[in-house]
Amino acid sequence: MKGVVLISGSGSNLQSIIDNASVIELNIEAVISNNSNAYGLQRAQKSNIPTHIIEHQSFASRAQFDQNLSQLIDQYTPEIIILAGFMRILTAEFTQKYAGKMLNIHPSLLPKFQGLNTHQRALDAGEKHHGASVHFVTSELDGGPIIAQSSVDILANDSAKSLAKRVLIEEHKLFPKVIHWYTQGRLTLNHHHATLDGQKL
Ligand code: GRF
């Protein structure tokens, strides 16, 4: 299945998707970053995947940025759009256009800790467990139907950094697994919830 991956940073999730691409039956047609310094661009180039930089600072409005991003994505006619550490809030027009085709990974056990600094916030809240979630993207930030989660125990001596490191290891397993469900046609978005093999998740 043809996919486009959107990134903003290091791209370690992108790397895990690249490394598993043949197993999960995904052809990564392009990697698009809103940040020209994203290390993930180099990861894509090393794997001969076309890259694009589309800097949001160059656009007068969020809507204009999203329209241009959408035109770029559509050139590749992807069946799946993967947000792998893409740190931009998307307009409702954009998320509606790709409803049911766009997945995001978020570093928390949603619905807990939507938004930024999730690891520190989980520590500050005295949580016993933390983790990552993959969800369908809707207009609600980090609020779309959850597909799957992976959790880790929070240890007494954890810092945000040590916790982030363990959560990332989980992310690298979780995201390719969920993407594979999608490429196999097992995963759908139905009336505000996700289904796997026809069963509500
Ligand atoms: C990950 O923790 C992801 O869940 C979050 O941003 C981080 C991106 O890491 N949205 P990377 O760029 O994949 O290394």
Boltz pocket constraint, residues with backbone or C-beta under 6 A from the ligand:
constraints:
  - pocket:
      binder: B
      contacts: [[A, 7], [A, 8], [A, 9], [A, 10], [A, 11], [A, 12], [A, 13], [A, 14], [A, 40], [A, 84], [A, 85], [A, 86], [A, 105], [A, 106], [A, 107], [A, 132], [A, 168], [A, 171]]
      max_distance: 6.0
